Amino acid sequence: MTKGLEWMLIAMLSLMVLLVFGNVVLRYGFNSGITFSEEVSRFLFVWVTFLGSVLLLRDGGHLGVHILTGRLSPRGRRACRFTSDLLVFLCCALLTKGAWHQTMLSVDNHAPASGLSLAVVYSATLFCGVGMGVILLNSMYRLATGRMTDDELNPGDVEDAL
């Protein structure tokens, strides 16, 4: 599943680069342009950002303060990780709820240049909230059942940070 998301991310980023580069060449070289290029590129940028954040959470790449957790006992690390995952999950639930409402409100609104429904743009936030929620539920389950390794609890070495 994550390989599919990675390929989607690559495809969206490639299309975005092609649209922007093509529009710049047409604008400065031929005094014309692709009407919908700027708008679709902006929509793709939104999707790339939200897809990337889901994949980054899966890889444990989001910002963390490991200098604190590195000094805790293994039990303290687990409690800290569970609390953190739970709080982020609650934020994702709020994000998902708001994104759902915004997506439903935007179904009949269309972008001026491309004619795309604005629900396409807002559904990126919905996808992000659900995707991150699933990853966090899996993390909390693995933590509660003892399947999470100590390296996953504190990926950074405290001595390297000092």
Order of alpha helices (4+ residues) and beta strands (2+ residues): alpha-alpha-alpha-alpha-alpha-alpha-alpha
